[in-house]
Amino acid sequence: MRLNLSVQYACAREACPPREDVKRWVRAALDPDVITRADITVRFVDADEGQALNLEYRGRDYATNVLSFPYEQGAHLAGDLVVCLPVLVRETAEQGKAFAGHAAHLIVHGTLHLQGWDHETSDEDADAMEDEERHILAGLGIADPYAGDYSIQSTEV
């Protein structure tokens, strides 16, 4: 599989995960049985940009942790992920999680959305997506992100 990855830092770059980690997380979440080429941009943003995008594209007036914008699905996958750094940092502290583990979870979660996974359509779909995330994250050496009361659902800033 060929992965073309662009990582953009529209906020405090030194506080964001390095490109090498982002690439590893994206690659782990891509289905090699389906995808032969992926063109993905991951953009780390501040709360203002995160809120503006969430309002424009989802009608929700708050910054959320991750937004996914799929453009092509199937053998050639193309899309953008937007990760709001202040939400990522806050959730990490509130949930007592390792920063890198939570960042990996958001990237994996968003990459699955790019491939058509959806947790908002039914409980069964949500369970299937969570199981897939657990499987991918375990392969990366990251503990179950859904243990306890944790949820990937959007949170406000």
Buried (B, 14 or more C-beta within 10 A) or exposed (E): BEBEBEBBBBBEEEEBBEEEBBBBBBBBBBBEEEBEEBBBBBBBBBBBBBBEBBEEEEEEEBBBBBBBBBEEBEEEBBBBBBBBBBBBBBBBEEEEBEBBBBBBBBBBBBBBBBBEBEBEEEEEEBEBBBEBBBEBBEEBEBEEBBEEEBBBEBBEB
